[in-house]
Amino acid sequence: MYSQQKIIAGVDEVGRGCIVGPVIAAAVILDPKRPITGLTDSKKISAKKRDVLADTIKRQCIAWSIGRAEASEIDQVNILHASLLAMQRAVKGLSVQPDWLKIDGNQYPDIDCPGETIIQGDLLIAEISAASIIAKVYRDNEMSVLDALYPGYEFVRHKGYPTKFHKEKLIKLGVSEQHRCSFTPVRQML
């Protein structure tokens, strides 16, 4: 059905700069017959528009998948390797095998599929933009779950980034089991 042309998957991750929770990656294979308007870097659009686009992408794409690396894995292997691991898991989870990968950034994960890295790919390449949006919405939703499980940190407010407010909550409440202990603001609390 799709063998006429090369099947391209875009891959991106979110949450590298956070001090709590997993790093999340998404892989997306867009359907060239069903273009989606408004795709760009997930950080450049509102949360409401991201939610709408994420639903549209999931409905109209050929395949999409989420990969993750937990805070404990990040502490074991470092954030770069954990991000690459999450990307690898996202690609492996696709229901359709891609012929080519377009990876956001300058590091290629250990995946047995040819492809390329593209700096600022989430801004330039539709497939990577779609992956960026899916990953961001997924991780933001996960932060809402962690917010309910760990009341007081207000994860839904800062999404796990090391804001002044988050650091104040960290001082007041201490380190949760979801915090990344290898990251300086958390490590300083231990």
Disulfide bonds with the S-S distance in Angstrom:
none
